[in-house]
């Protein structure tokens, strides 16, 4: 029994370590950056297109993550094959996240529109709840507590932006300021984690080098 528990715990730790390279922090930061820049483009592109224009960026970042995982992270820390329970859990997570991300994309595109029916505070509160749900679920499924902190930052961004808009007349409901700061924190954290992984886990010596060292 203790052996089974230890194996499960080892898998949990390995799964958590998989997301400690900072790459997903960078991706989530780029997602938050969309809400900072899209309002600035809304006048020329419209609300929907200003958000949809970031889809190529997301594709590029995902391609970079795939490349970095394969060519930078894996040679240093190796790869792990997870069990069926973990894979099923991640499948459920992917489905929930897909639904929430679609909602967030729609809300992000419409958050700068003055509907005239509800106050900006109501729009900001709805937006905050979705952002908190997305990143809290991410922290739960990935066993990564720092994503809960990201969830709080992202949830506060629309509300803080609305306060800036109402009290200091900051344009675009303050989203370029608040989400710009939030995205910056996420991206810089991700870069710092990625650089730390590279420094703490140098590439292993090749077989030839190891043979020479052994012979000496």
Secondary structure, 3 states (H helix, E strand, C coil): CHHHHHHHHHHHHHHHHHCCCCHHHHHHHHHHHHHHHHHHHHHHHCHHHHHHCCHHHHHHHHHHHHHHHHHHHHHHHCCCCCCHHHHHHHHHHHHHHHHHHHHHHHHHHHCCCCCCCCCHHHHHHHHHHHHHHHHHHHHHHCCCCHHHHHHHHHHHHHHHHHHHHHHHCCCHHHHHHHHHHHHHHHHHHHHHHHHHHHHHCCCCCCHHHHHHHHHC
